[in-house]
Amino acid sequence: QYREDFHCQFPFFWLIKEAIDSNWDNAKAVAGGHEQQVHKQLCELLEDDPVAVVLREVDISHWEELYQLYLQDFLRSVHRVPHHKIKEEYEIIGRALHTMVTGPDLTSRSPSLLSQLVAVHVAYQHSKKEIMWFGQITSHIPGILTQLGNAIEQYNQHMELHLHAVKVAMQHLTLPLDKDIRKHIPSRLIKIQLCQNAIDSILTLSQDNEMVEQIRCAWHSVKVIQLFVEHLVMK
């Protein structure tokens, strides 16, 4: 479901987005679902489209600026941010997608403005589930966005925003047992309950690696203390 309640920065954004989206299923069926092949097939299917004809007329000196505007508009059209740190969330997701778009798997082999815009769609579809999980965590703990902006030293070709979000969120979910700050326990219990489904899904469906194992251990500790607090301390 598209959002249309924002001011587009890219000229005729919706026309280009709809042109790409309308060819998505055909491209995916032919390409078999592999990102590189989907990207290649989409570019070929759109080659004679009026949108592509217009984009070919754009001077290369304007490509980067227009690509960045399109990326920002695209994110606002597909990802809703329900809290006050809207700018921070779009900026972090945008940086992660940009790394994928400009990486060796997509636009490096067929440089053109159309190729870059198509790659935005491909990168998002490939990471849609992870971005959804990321949004679920930040919607309940938006304060982690400021920390995430500083904590993520380098973005790579694999979408790991959801893992970084959970890792930082643990600091906000760990229940304080110190007598002086126990007043925060009720609010943190609520946050744990709100984030539980998303975190459990992330840990269940993510491929095992060192970061996932660290998060799993931290989450287990949070859950153990949660049970202790709910059954003993709060009674």
C-alpha angles and dihedrals in degrees: 000000000000126000116224100171097100137077111258117225098188114078111253091354096164093052092054094043092050092047091054095042093049090059096043099094093047092049093048092048092053096040096046095232100293109138097226092049093044089053092048093046093049092052090051094047091050096045095102096033114119088239091058091047091056093045091053088061093060113105114244090238088071098046099093095048093047093045091054091049091049092049091052093047092046093054091049090051096053107026122058119202111205098188138066098262093076097139093050094050095049090046094053095045090044092054091050093049092045090058090054094045094051095041127106094266099067132014100016092080098048110027113195136116091253090051091054094049092047089049090058089061093045094049092048095048090049091053100032095114093048092048090050091053090046089054092049091055096044092046089063097036107026090163091078091070093077090050092046092054088061099033099057102078096176135013117217138193092272119074106242101154092113091055093048089048094053092044092055092039091062088074088060095043102047107107114236112232094180108113094229095058102034088111087082093060098091094051092046092050088056091050091050091053092047094049098038099092093047094046093046090050092049093050093044098048102033119098111253117259137139095279093049091050092051091050092047091054092047092048091049089054091050091051093048092052090044091057091046093050096044095047102036116012098041094046 
